[in-house]
Amino acid sequence: MKIAVIGTGYVGLVTAAGLAEFGHRVIGADKDEDKIGRISKGVVPIYEPGLNELIAGNVRKKNLSFRSDLSAVIGEADVIFVCVGTPQRPDGSADMSQVEEVSRLIADNLDRYKLVVEKSTVPVKTSYWIKRTIGLYKKTDTDFDIASNPEFLREGSAVSDFLQPDRIIVGVETARARDLLCGIYAKFRNRVVVTNIDTAELIKHASNSFLALKISYINLIASICDKTEANVEQVAEGMGLDPRIGNRFLKAGIGYGGSCFPKDIKALVKIGEDLGVDMSLLKEADRINFDRIRVFVEKIKQALWILKDKRIAVLGLAFKPETDDIREAPSISLIRGLIGEGARLRLYDPQAMENMKAIYPAEPDRLEYCDSPYRAAEGANALVILTEWPEFSGLDLGRVREAMANPIIIDGRNVFDPAVPRRLGFEYYSIGRK
């Protein structure tokens, strides 16, 4: 089959490269000509382990190409995956204008049967509007099908998630659409779950919101642990051994961020409220997550008392390791809070500094970007860890201590065993542990 993937953002690039790796002929398409030009030359606009190599390998095999002429690409394709953005509006709802734009473009170029597959994260009932839009604007009496195939890609491991999926959700209306989509994923037939489209659309929001709820729950427990002698990591271990709960997403810290959890939990709240469903459970989980930054700033104040003019080394800007993504990253709010208190910041992240500079440009003697964690630690009154990059857990703490003005670590991700830095003379503060 010849497959078009419309949209070359995070989901689109991984999807296009992954489908090409499965042996299909794939065209990644985007109306941004400059972006397509860069990708075609091997300049991938996002950092994701293994993605550059996957794209380059399939371009060499001629399974994968990139083009900006969307009309021509749509005309050539048998199956069209829609991977455009659905950004969040102020009320939590998704802005579906890009999806409608692509739907109308498909209608304009519908000259034979095609299967249109939602891959972007969309509200339940979106398929109805895509189908209606194509039906209203198509120029010929041509059949088409709509399907939903939500993505479950974790930033930092998206390539392996796509190539070795734990499940593939296929939401369809017809046997023809089912057979086409199942054929695309033929090597994973035992992992395919076939549903109607509404169910498939809802699974993605329901999954991410549940995981966000788990994170907020363990952070709530961490706050209790901070007020007692309990250890949140041992609490999480004891909980996770119960097979009904499991141990994943029970890692206490400064809260979730990124392009999915904050957006998807708000979107599901809006979807539910529009349908007259009480969504207070998810609203409270989101409030708890938002409050983690205030709690963490208070922990920094507990260590330093006054933050004005204190030098603070901030290690980790991306919302999680193995990505350069800072969308909704806790670091953004924390930096804003520390600057508001008059602190002088020295920032380091292995991948995300260029993205952060677009929000917080370097400012002489107030905000500096450093080329290593050791440089960031020089003269610092405290060192703050916001992202659990493996590089940080492997730091030479003796060297860090020598560089700092005051040996104080406030660890927002529980990177270290508390005994290790304390043995080297650090004051060490973490989340939910003494």
C-alpha positions as CSV (number, residue, x, y, z in Angstrom):
1,M,0.0,0.0,0.0
2,K,1.0,3.6,-0.6
3,I,0.5,5.6,2.6
4,A,0.4,9.4,3.1
5,V,1.2,10.8,6.6
6,I,-0.1,14.3,6.7
7,G,1.8,16.4,9.3
8,T,5.5,16.0,10.2
9,G,5.5,16.9,13.8
10,Y,6.4,14.5,16.6
11,V,3.7,11.9,15.9
12,G,3.8,12.3,12.1
13,L,7.6,11.7,11.8
14,V,7.6,8.7,14.0
15,T,4.5,7.3,12.3
16,A,5.9,7.8,8.8
17,A,9.3,6.3,9.6
18,G,7.7,3.4,11.5
19,L,5.3,2.5,8.7
20,A,8.1,2.6,6.2
21,E,10.1,0.3,8.4
22,F,7.2,-2.2,8.2
23,G,7.7,-2.2,4.4
24,H,5.1,0.2,3.2
25,R,5.7,3.0,0.7
26,V,5.2,6.1,2.8
27,I,5.2,9.8,2.0
28,G,5.5,12.3,4.9
29,A,3.7,15.4,3.9
30,D,3.6,18.9,5.3
31,K,2.6,22.3,3.9
32,D,5.7,23.8,5.5
33,E,8.1,23.7,2.5
34,D,11.2,24.8,4.5
35,K,10.5,22.0,7.1
36,I,10.2,19.4,4.4
37,G,13.4,20.6,2.7
38,R,15.3,20.3,6.0
39,I,13.9,16.8,6.7
40,S,14.7,15.7,3.2
41,K,18.3,16.7,3.8
42,G,18.4,14.7,7.0
43,V,17.8,17.5,9.4
44,V,15.2,16.1,11.8
45,P,13.6,19.0,13.8
46,I,13.1,17.0,17.1
47,Y,15.4,15.0,19.3
48,E,14.2,11.4,19.7
49,P,16.6,8.5,20.2
50,G,16.8,6.3,17.0
51,L,14.6,8.5,14.9
52,N,17.3,10.0,12.7
53,E,18.7,6.6,11.9
54,L,15.2,5.2,11.2
55,I,14.3,8.0,8.8
56,A,17.7,7.9,7.0
57,G,17.6,4.1,6.6
58,N,14.1,4.1,5.0
59,V,14.9,7.0,2.8
60,R,17.9,5.0,1.5
61,K,15.6,2.0,0.9
62,K,13.2,4.3,-0.9
63,N,10.4,3.3,1.4
64,L,10.1,6.9,2.7
65,S,10.1,10.3,1.1
66,F,8.9,13.8,2.1
67,R,6.9,16.3,0.1
68,S,5.1,19.6,0.5
69,D,2.5,19.2,-2.3
70,L,-0.3,17.9,-0.1
71,S,-2.8,17.7,-3.0
72,A,-0.5,15.5,-5.1
73,V,0.4,13.3,-2.1
74,I,-3.3,12.7,-1.2
75,G,-4.1,11.8,-4.8
76,E,-1.4,9.1,-4.8
77,A,-2.2,7.6,-1.5
78,D,-4.4,4.6,-0.7
79,V,-4.4,5.3,3.0
80,I,-4.0,8.7,4.6
81,F,-2.9,9.1,8.2
82,V,-3.9,12.5,9.7
83,C,-1.1,13.6,12.2
84,V,-1.6,17.3,12.3
85,G,-1.7,19.3,15.6
86,T,-4.7,19.7,17.8
87,P,-3.5,22.4,20.2
88,Q,-5.3,23.3,23.4
89,R,-7.6,26.2,23.6
90,P,-7.9,28.3,26.8
91,D,-11.0,26.4,27.9
92,G,-9.2,23.0,27.5
93,S,-10.9,22.0,24.3
94,A,-8.9,21.0,21.2
95,D,-8.4,23.4,18.3
96,M,-9.5,21.2,15.4
97,S,-8.9,23.7,12.6
98,Q,-5.9,21.8,11.2
99,V,-7.9,18.6,11.1
100,E,-10.7,20.3,9.2
101,E,-8.2,21.9,6.8
102,V,-6.8,18.5,6.0
103,S,-10.3,17.0,5.7
104,R,-11.3,19.6,3.1
105,L,-8.1,19.0,1.2
106,I,-8.8,15.3,1.1
107,A,-12.3,16.1,-0.2
108,D,-10.8,18.2,-3.0
109,N,-8.6,15.4,-4.1
110,L,-10.8,12.4,-3.6
111,D,-10.7,10.6,-7.0
112,R,-11.0,7.0,-5.8
113,Y,-11.7,5.1,-2.6
114,K,-9.3,6.0,0.3
115,L,-9.1,5.2,3.9
116,V,-8.6,8.3,6.2
117,V,-7.1,7.4,9.5
118,E,-7.1,9.7,12.5
119,K,-3.8,9.5,14.3
120,S,-3.7,12.8,16.1
121,T,-5.2,12.8,19.6
122,V,-8.7,14.0,19.0
123,P,-12.0,14.3,21.0
124,V,-14.5,11.5,20.8
125,K,-16.9,12.1,17.8
126,T,-14.2,13.8,15.7
127,S,-14.7,11.1,13.1
128,Y,-18.2,12.3,12.6
129,W,-17.0,15.7,11.7
130,I,-14.2,14.5,9.4
131,K,-16.7,12.2,7.6
132,R,-19.2,15.0,7.3
133,T,-16.6,17.5,6.0
134,I,-15.3,15.2,3.3
135,G,-18.9,14.3,2.4
136,L,-19.9,17.9,2.0
137,Y,-16.9,19.1,0.0
138,K,-15.9,16.1,-2.2
139,K,-16.3,16.8,-5.9
140,T,-17.1,13.2,-7.0
141,D,-19.4,10.4,-5.9
142,T,-16.5,8.4,-4.5
143,D,-16.6,6.1,-1.4
144,F,-14.2,6.6,1.5
145,D,-13.9,5.3,5.0
146,I,-12.8,7.0,8.3
147,A,-10.9,5.1,11.0
148,S,-9.2,5.9,14.3
149,N,-5.8,4.6,15.2
150,P,-4.6,6.5,18.2
151,E,-0.9,6.8,19.0
152,F,0.7,5.7,22.3
153,L,4.2,7.1,21.9
154,R,6.3,8.0,24.8
155,E,8.8,10.7,24.2
156,G,12.2,9.3,24.6
157,S,11.2,5.8,23.6
158,A,8.8,6.6,20.7
159,V,10.7,4.6,18.0
160,S,10.7,1.4,20.1
161,D,7.0,2.1,21.1
162,F,6.0,2.2,17.4
163,L,8.1,-0.7,16.2
164,Q,7.2,-2.9,19.2
165,P,3.7,-1.8,20.3
166,D,2.0,-3.3,23.4
167,R,-1.4,-2.7,21.7
168,I,-2.7,-1.3,18.4
169,I,-6.2,0.2,18.7
170,V,-8.2,0.1,15.4
171,G,-11.6,1.9,15.4
172,V,-13.6,1.3,12.2
173,E,-17.1,1.4,10.8
174,T,-16.7,-1.1,7.9
175,A,-15.0,-4.4,7.2
176,R,-13.1,-2.9,4.4
177,A,-11.5,-0.3,6.7
178,R,-10.8,-3.0,9.3
179,D,-9.0,-5.2,6.8
180,L,-6.9,-2.4,5.4
181,L,-5.8,-1.1,8.8
182,C,-5.2,-4.6,10.1
183,G,-3.2,-5.3,6.9
184,I,-0.9,-2.4,7.6
185,Y,-0.2,-3.8,11.0
186,A,-0.2,-7.5,9.8
187,K,2.9,-8.5,11.8
188,F,1.2,-7.5,15.0
189,R,-2.2,-9.2,14.5
190,N,-2.2,-10.6,18.0
191,R,-1.9,-7.1,19.5
192,V,-4.7,-5.4,17.5
193,V,-7.9,-4.5,19.3
194,V,-10.7,-3.6,16.9
195,T,-13.5,-1.3,18.2
196,N,-15.9,1.2,16.9
197,I,-14.5,4.7,16.2
198,D,-15.9,6.5,19.3
199,T,-14.3,3.8,21.5
200,A,-10.9,4.1,19.8
201,E,-11.0,7.9,20.1
202,L,-11.8,7.8,23.8
203,I,-9.2,5.2,24.7
204,K,-6.3,7.6,24.1
205,H,-7.7,10.4,26.4
206,A,-8.8,7.8,29.0
207,S,-5.4,6.2,29.1
208,N,-3.3,9.4,29.5
209,S,-5.7,10.8,32.0
210,F,-5.5,7.7,34.1
211,L,-1.7,7.8,34.1
212,A,-1.8,11.4,35.0
213,L,-4.1,10.6,37.9
214,K,-1.6,7.9,39.2
215,I,1.2,10.5,39.1
216,S,-0.8,13.1,41.0
217,Y,-1.9,10.4,43.5
218,I,1.7,9.3,44.4
219,N,2.7,13.0,44.7
220,L,-0.2,13.5,47.1
221,I,1.2,10.6,49.1
222,A,4.7,12.1,48.9
223,S,3.4,15.3,50.6
224,I,2.2,13.1,53.5
225,C,5.6,11.4,53.6
226,D,7.3,14.8,53.8
227,K,5.3,15.5,56.9
228,T,6.1,12.1,58.5
229,E,8.9,9.5,58.7
230,A,7.4,7.5,55.8
231,N,9.4,6.9,52.6
232,V,7.4,7.5,49.4
233,E,9.5,5.1,47.3
234,Q,8.9,2.3,49.8
235,V,5.2,3.2,49.8
236,A,5.1,3.0,46.0
237,E,7.0,-0.3,46.0
238,G,4.5,-1.8,48.4
239,M,1.6,-0.5,46.4
240,G,3.1,-1.6,43.1
241,L,3.5,-5.2,44.1
242,D,-0.3,-5.4,44.1
243,P,-1.0,-6.6,40.5
244,R,-4.2,-4.6,40.5
245,I,-2.1,-1.4,40.8
246,G,1.3,-2.1,39.3
247,N,4.5,-0.2,39.8
248,R,4.5,2.1,36.7
249,F,3.8,5.8,37.0
250,L,4.2,5.7,40.8
251,K,7.3,7.8,40.8
252,A,7.0,10.9,43.0
253,G,8.5,14.2,41.9
254,I,7.6,17.7,40.8
255,G,4.7,16.6,38.5
256,Y,4.0,15.6,34.9
257,G,4.5,17.8,31.9
258,G,4.9,17.4,28.2
259,S,2.6,17.6,25.2
260,C,0.2,14.8,26.3
261,F,-0.8,14.5,30.0
262,P,-1.6,18.2,30.7
263,K,-3.4,18.7,27.4
264,D,-5.2,15.4,27.4
265,I,-6.5,15.5,31.0
266,K,-7.9,19.0,30.4
267,A,-9.4,17.9,27.1
268,L,-11.2,14.9,28.7
269,V,-12.5,17.2,31.4
270,K,-14.0,19.5,28.7
271,I,-15.4,16.5,26.8
272,G,-17.1,15.2,29.9
273,E,-18.4,18.5,31.0
274,D,-19.9,19.1,27.5
275,L,-21.7,15.8,27.8
276,G,-23.0,16.7,31.3
277,V,-20.6,14.4,33.2
278,D,-19.0,15.4,36.6
279,M,-15.3,15.5,35.9
280,S,-14.2,16.7,39.3
281,L,-11.9,13.7,39.9
282,L,-9.6,14.6,36.9
283,K,-9.8,18.4,37.7
284,E,-8.5,17.7,41.2
285,A,-5.7,15.5,39.8
286,D,-4.7,18.4,37.5
287,R,-4.8,20.9,40.4
288,I,-2.5,18.7,42.5
289,N,0.0,18.5,39.6
290,F,-0.1,22.3,39.1
291,D,0.5,22.8,42.9
292,R,3.7,20.7,42.8
293,I,5.8,23.7,41.7
294,R,4.7,25.7,44.7
295,V,5.5,22.8,47.0
296,F,8.9,22.5,45.4
297,V,9.7,26.2,45.6
298,E,8.8,26.0,49.3
299,K,11.3,23.1,49.7
300,I,14.0,25.3,48.1
301,K,13.2,28.1,50.5
302,Q,13.4,25.6,53.4
303,A,17.0,24.9,52.3
304,L,18.1,28.5,51.4
305,W,15.7,30.7,53.5
306,I,16.0,33.8,51.2
307,L,16.3,33.3,47.4
308,K,17.1,36.8,46.4
309,D,20.5,36.9,44.8
310,K,21.2,33.3,45.6
311,R,23.0,31.4,42.8
312,I,21.0,28.3,41.9
313,A,22.2,25.6,39.5
314,V,19.2,24.1,37.6
315,L,19.9,20.7,36.1
316,G,17.2,19.5,33.7
317,L,14.8,21.6,31.5
318,A,13.0,18.9,29.4
319,F,9.8,17.6,30.9
320,K,11.4,14.1,30.9
321,P,14.8,12.5,29.9
322,E,15.7,11.5,26.4
323,T,13.8,14.4,24.8
324,D,14.3,18.1,24.0
325,D,10.6,18.8,24.6
326,I,9.8,21.5,27.1
327,R,6.1,21.8,26.4
328,E,4.3,22.2,29.8
329,A,7.6,21.2,31.5
330,P,7.7,21.9,35.2
331,S,11.0,23.7,34.7
332,I,9.2,26.6,33.0
333,S,7.1,27.4,36.0
334,L,9.9,26.8,38.4
335,I,12.3,29.1,36.6
336,R,9.6,31.8,36.5
337,G,9.1,31.4,40.3
338,L,12.8,31.5,41.1
339,I,13.3,34.6,38.9
340,G,10.3,36.2,40.6
341,E,12.1,35.6,44.0
342,G,15.2,37.3,42.6
343,A,17.4,34.2,42.3
344,R,20.3,34.1,39.9
345,L,20.1,30.9,37.8
346,R,22.6,28.8,35.9
347,L,20.8,26.3,33.6
348,Y,21.9,23.0,32.0
349,D,20.2,20.3,30.0
350,P,21.7,17.8,27.6
351,Q,19.1,18.5,24.8
352,A,16.6,21.2,25.7
353,M,18.5,24.4,26.3
354,E,17.9,25.8,22.8
355,N,14.2,25.4,23.2
356,M,14.3,27.0,26.6
357,K,16.2,30.0,25.3
358,A,13.2,30.9,23.2
359,I,11.2,31.4,26.5
360,Y,14.0,32.6,28.8
361,P,16.8,34.2,26.8
362,A,20.2,34.5,28.6
363,E,20.4,37.5,30.9
364,P,23.8,38.8,32.2
365,D,24.3,38.0,35.9
366,R,20.7,36.7,36.2
367,L,20.2,33.7,33.9
368,E,23.0,31.8,32.3
369,Y,23.1,28.6,30.1
370,C,26.0,26.4,30.9
371,D,27.8,23.7,28.8
372,S,28.0,21.1,31.6
373,P,26.4,20.4,35.0
374,Y,29.8,21.1,36.6
375,R,29.9,24.5,35.0
376,A,26.4,25.2,36.3
377,A,27.4,24.2,39.8
378,E,30.3,26.7,40.0
379,G,29.7,29.1,42.8
380,A,26.1,27.9,43.4
381,N,24.4,28.2,46.7
382,A,22.2,25.2,45.8
383,L,21.8,22.7,43.0
384,V,18.3,21.8,41.9
385,I,17.5,18.7,39.8
386,L,14.3,18.8,37.6
387,T,14.8,16.1,35.1
388,E,16.1,12.5,35.7
389,W,18.7,12.4,32.9
390,P,21.0,9.4,33.5
391,E,23.9,11.9,33.2
392,F,22.8,13.4,36.5
393,S,22.7,10.2,38.5
394,G,26.2,9.6,37.3
395,L,27.6,12.9,38.4
396,D,30.9,13.0,40.3
397,L,29.4,14.5,43.5
398,G,32.9,15.2,44.9
399,R,33.6,17.4,42.0
400,V,30.2,19.1,42.3
401,R,30.8,19.8,46.0
402,E,34.2,21.4,45.3
403,A,32.6,23.7,42.7
404,M,29.7,24.9,44.8
405,A,29.7,27.7,47.3
406,N,27.3,25.8,49.5
407,P,26.9,22.0,49.2
408,I,23.1,21.9,49.0
409,I,21.1,19.6,46.6
410,I,17.3,19.9,46.2
411,D,16.4,16.8,44.2
412,G,13.0,17.1,42.5
413,R,13.2,13.6,40.9
414,N,14.8,11.5,43.7
415,V,17.8,10.8,41.5
416,F,20.1,9.9,44.4
417,D,20.0,7.6,47.3
418,P,19.9,10.2,50.1
419,A,22.8,8.5,51.9
420,V,25.3,9.1,49.1
421,P,25.3,12.9,48.9
422,R,25.0,13.2,52.7
423,R,28.1,11.0,53.1
424,L,30.0,13.5,51.0
425,G,28.9,16.5,53.1
426,F,25.8,17.7,51.2
427,E,22.6,18.9,52.7
428,Y,20.2,16.8,50.6
429,Y,16.5,17.4,50.2
430,S,14.3,15.1,48.1
431,I,10.6,14.3,47.5
432,G,8.8,12.3,50.2
433,R,12.0,10.9,51.7
434,K,14.0,11.9,54.8
